[in-house]
Amino acid sequence: MKRKNKQRKRLTIEDRMVIQACIHQGMNITEIASRIGVNKSTISLLCLNYT
C-alpha cells in the first residue's frame, strides 16, 4: 500500500505559539512535534533559527 504524499504546510502563528508554550513547559522536541503533527526536524530547525 502506497502512502499519499502530504502537502507541505507552513507553521501558523498558532502553531508557533504552541511551540513556544511547550518549550517554556520543558517539553522536548519529539513531544512538541507529535503534539503539533510535524516532523521533529521542523521543530529543531525552528528552535535553532530563533534562539
DSSP file (Angstrom, degrees, kcal/mol; ACC not computed):
  #  RESIDUE AA STRUCTURE BP1 BP2  ACC     N-H-->O    O-->H-N    N-H-->O    O-->H-N    TCO  KAPPA ALPHA  PHI   PSI    X-CA   Y-CA   Z-CA
    1    1 A M              0   0    0      0, 0.0     2,-0.3     0, 0.0     0, 0.0   0.000 360.0 360.0 360.0 125.3    0.0    0.0    0.0
    2    2 A K        -     0   0    0      1,-0.0     2,-0.3     0, 0.0     0, 0.0  -0.608 360.0-126.5 -86.1 143.8    1.5    3.4   -1.1
    3    3 A R        -     0   0    0     -2,-0.3     2,-0.3     1,-0.0    -1,-0.0  -0.669  23.1-119.5 -85.0 143.7    1.2    6.4    1.2
    4    4 A K        -     0   0    0     -2,-0.3     2,-0.3     1,-0.1    -1,-0.0  -0.644  33.5-109.2 -78.4 139.3   -0.2    9.5   -0.3
    5    5 A N        -     0   0    0     -2,-0.3     2,-0.3     1,-0.1    -1,-0.1  -0.516  30.4-133.0 -69.8 130.5    2.2   12.4   -0.2
    6    6 A K        -     0   0    0     -2,-0.3     2,-0.3     1,-0.1    -1,-0.1  -0.623  20.8-116.3 -81.4 142.8    1.2   15.0    2.3
    7    7 A Q        -     0   0    0     -2,-0.3     2,-0.2     1,-0.1    -1,-0.1  -0.583  33.4-110.2 -75.5 141.2    1.2   18.6    1.1
    8    8 A R        -     0   0    0     -2,-0.3     2,-0.4     1,-0.0    -1,-0.1  -0.481  37.4-167.0 -69.8 139.8    3.8   20.8    2.9
    9    9 A K        -     0   0    0     -2,-0.2     2,-0.2    -3,-0.0     3,-0.0  -0.965  17.4-124.7-128.1 148.9    2.3   23.3    5.2
   10   10 A R        -     0   0    0     -2,-0.4     2,-0.3     1,-0.1     0, 0.0  -0.590  36.9 -99.9 -85.4 152.2    3.8   26.3    6.8
   11   11 A L        -     0   0    0     -2,-0.2     2,-0.1     1,-0.1    -1,-0.1  -0.556  38.9-136.7 -72.3 132.8    3.5   26.6   10.6
   12   12 A T     >  -     0   0    0     -2,-0.3     4,-2.2     1,-0.1     5,-0.2  -0.346  25.4-104.9 -81.7 169.1    0.8   29.0   11.5
   13   13 A I  H  > S+     0   0    0      1,-0.2     4,-2.0     2,-0.2     5,-0.1   0.856 124.6  55.4 -61.8 -34.1    1.2   31.7   14.2
   14   14 A E  H  > S+     0   0    0      2,-0.2     4,-2.2     1,-0.2    -1,-0.2   0.907 106.0  50.6 -65.6 -40.9   -0.9   29.4   16.5
   15   15 A D  H  > S+     0   0    0      1,-0.2     4,-2.5     2,-0.2    -2,-0.2   0.927 110.7  49.4 -59.0 -45.3    1.5   26.5   15.9
   16   16 A R  H  X S+     0   0    0     -4,-2.2     4,-2.3     1,-0.2    -1,-0.2   0.851 109.2  51.7 -65.5 -34.7    4.4   28.8   16.8
   17   17 A M  H  X S+     0   0    0     -4,-2.0     4,-2.4     2,-0.2    -1,-0.2   0.890 109.8  49.4 -68.2 -38.8    2.6   29.9   20.0
   18   18 A V  H  X S+     0   0    0     -4,-2.2     4,-2.7     2,-0.2    -2,-0.2   0.916 110.4  51.1 -64.0 -43.0    2.0   26.3   21.0
   19   19 A I  H  X S+     0   0    0     -4,-2.5     4,-2.4     1,-0.2    -2,-0.2   0.928 110.4  48.9 -59.7 -46.0    5.7   25.5   20.3
   20   20 A Q  H  X S+     0   0    0     -4,-2.3     4,-2.1     1,-0.2    -1,-0.2   0.918 112.1  48.1 -61.2 -44.3    6.8   28.5   22.5
   21   21 A A  H  X S+     0   0    0     -4,-2.4     4,-1.4     1,-0.2    -1,-0.2   0.900 111.4  50.6 -63.5 -40.9    4.4   27.4   25.3
   22   22 A C  H  <>S+     0   0    0     -4,-2.7     5,-2.4     2,-0.2     4,-0.5   0.888 108.6  51.7 -65.0 -39.3    5.7   23.8   25.1
   23   23 A I  H ><5S+     0   0    0     -4,-2.4     3,-1.3     1,-0.2    -1,-0.2   0.923 109.1  50.3 -62.7 -43.6    9.3   25.0   25.3
   24   24 A H  H 3<5S+     0   0    0     -4,-2.1    -1,-0.2     1,-0.3    -2,-0.2   0.787 107.5  54.7 -65.7 -26.6    8.5   27.0   28.4
   25   25 A Q  T 3<5S-     0   0    0     -4,-1.4    -1,-0.3    -5,-0.2    -2,-0.2   0.545 119.9-111.7 -82.3  -7.5    6.9   24.0   29.9
   26   26 A G  T < 5 +     0   0    0     -3,-1.3    -3,-0.2    -4,-0.5    -2,-0.1   0.658  60.7 156.7  88.6  16.8   10.1   22.0   29.4
   27   27 A M      < -     0   0    0     -5,-2.4    -1,-0.2     1,-0.1     2,-0.1  -0.436  39.2-121.2 -72.8 150.3    8.8   19.6   26.7
   28   28 A N     >  -     0   0    0     -2,-0.1     4,-2.3     1,-0.1     5,-0.2  -0.394  27.2-100.5 -88.2 172.0   11.4   18.1   24.4
   29   29 A I  H  > S+     0   0    0      1,-0.2     4,-2.7     2,-0.2     5,-0.2   0.866 120.3  52.9 -60.9 -40.4   11.4   18.4   20.6
   30   30 A T  H  > S+     0   0    0      2,-0.2     4,-2.1     1,-0.2    -1,-0.2   0.910 110.3  47.6 -64.1 -42.4    9.9   15.0   20.0
   31   31 A E  H  > S+     0   0    0      2,-0.2     4,-1.8     1,-0.2    -2,-0.2   0.911 113.4  47.9 -64.7 -42.6    6.9   15.7   22.3
   32   32 A I  H  X S+     0   0    0     -4,-2.3     4,-2.4     2,-0.2     5,-0.3   0.928 110.8  51.3 -64.4 -44.9    6.3   19.1   20.7
   33   33 A A  H  X>S+     0   0    0     -4,-2.7     4,-2.6     1,-0.2     5,-1.9   0.900 110.8  47.7 -61.0 -41.8    6.5   17.7   17.1
   34   34 A S  H  <5S+     0   0    0     -4,-2.1    -1,-0.2     1,-0.2    -2,-0.2   0.863 111.2  51.6 -69.5 -32.9    4.0   15.0   17.9
   35   35 A R  H  <5S+     0   0    0     -4,-1.8    -2,-0.2    -5,-0.2    -1,-0.2   0.899 117.5  37.8 -68.0 -40.6    1.6   17.5   19.6
   36   36 A I  H  <5S-     0   0    0     -4,-2.4    -2,-0.2    -5,-0.1    -1,-0.2   0.801 109.9-122.1 -80.2 -30.8    1.8   19.8   16.5
   37   37 A G  T  <5S+     0   0    0     -4,-2.6     2,-0.3     1,-0.3    -3,-0.2   0.786  70.5 113.1  91.8  31.7    1.8   17.0   14.0
   38   38 A V  S   <S-     0   0    0     -5,-1.9    -1,-0.3    -6,-0.2    -2,-0.1  -0.806  75.0 -81.1-126.7 170.2    5.0   17.8   12.2
   39   39 A N    >>  -     0   0    0     -2,-0.3     3,-1.1     1,-0.1     4,-1.1  -0.412  37.8-122.6 -69.8 147.4    8.4   16.2   11.9
   40   40 A K  H 3> S+     0   0    0      1,-0.3     4,-2.4     2,-0.2     5,-0.1   0.770 110.2  64.8 -65.7 -23.5   10.8   16.8   14.8
   41   41 A S  H 3> S+     0   0    0      1,-0.2     4,-2.7     2,-0.2    -1,-0.3   0.837  96.5  58.0 -66.5 -30.2   13.4   18.3   12.4
   42   42 A T  H <> S+     0   0    0     -3,-1.1     4,-1.9     2,-0.2    -1,-0.2   0.928 109.7  43.0 -61.8 -45.4   10.9   21.1   11.7
   43   43 A I  H  X S+     0   0    0     -4,-1.1     4,-2.5     2,-0.2    -2,-0.2   0.910 113.4  52.5 -66.9 -42.9   10.8   22.0   15.4
   44   44 A S  H  X S+     0   0    0     -4,-2.4     4,-2.3     1,-0.2    -2,-0.2   0.927 110.7  46.4 -60.3 -47.2   14.5   21.6   15.7
   45   45 A L  H  X S+     0   0    0     -4,-2.7     4,-2.2     1,-0.2    -1,-0.2   0.887 111.4  52.3 -64.1 -39.1   15.2   24.0   12.8
   46   46 A L  H  X S+     0   0    0     -4,-1.9     4,-1.5    -5,-0.2    -1,-0.2   0.916 110.3  48.2 -63.0 -43.0   12.7   26.5   14.1
   47   47 A C  H  < S+     0   0    0     -4,-2.5     4,-0.4     1,-0.2    -2,-0.2   0.894 112.1  49.2 -65.2 -40.2   14.4   26.5   17.6
   48   48 A L  H >< S+     0   0    0     -4,-2.3     3,-0.5     1,-0.2    -1,-0.2   0.876 111.9  48.5 -66.3 -37.3   17.9   26.9   16.0
   49   49 A N  H 3< S+     0   0    0     -4,-2.2    -1,-0.2     1,-0.2    -2,-0.2   0.778 119.0  36.7 -74.6 -26.4   16.8   29.8   13.9
   50   50 A Y  T 3<        0   0    0     -4,-1.5    -1,-0.2    -5,-0.2    -2,-0.2   0.153 360.0 360.0-118.8  19.9   15.0   31.7   16.6
   51   51 A T    <         0   0    0     -3,-0.5    -1,-0.1    -4,-0.4    -2,-0.1   0.401 360.0 360.0-119.4 360.0   17.1   31.2   19.7
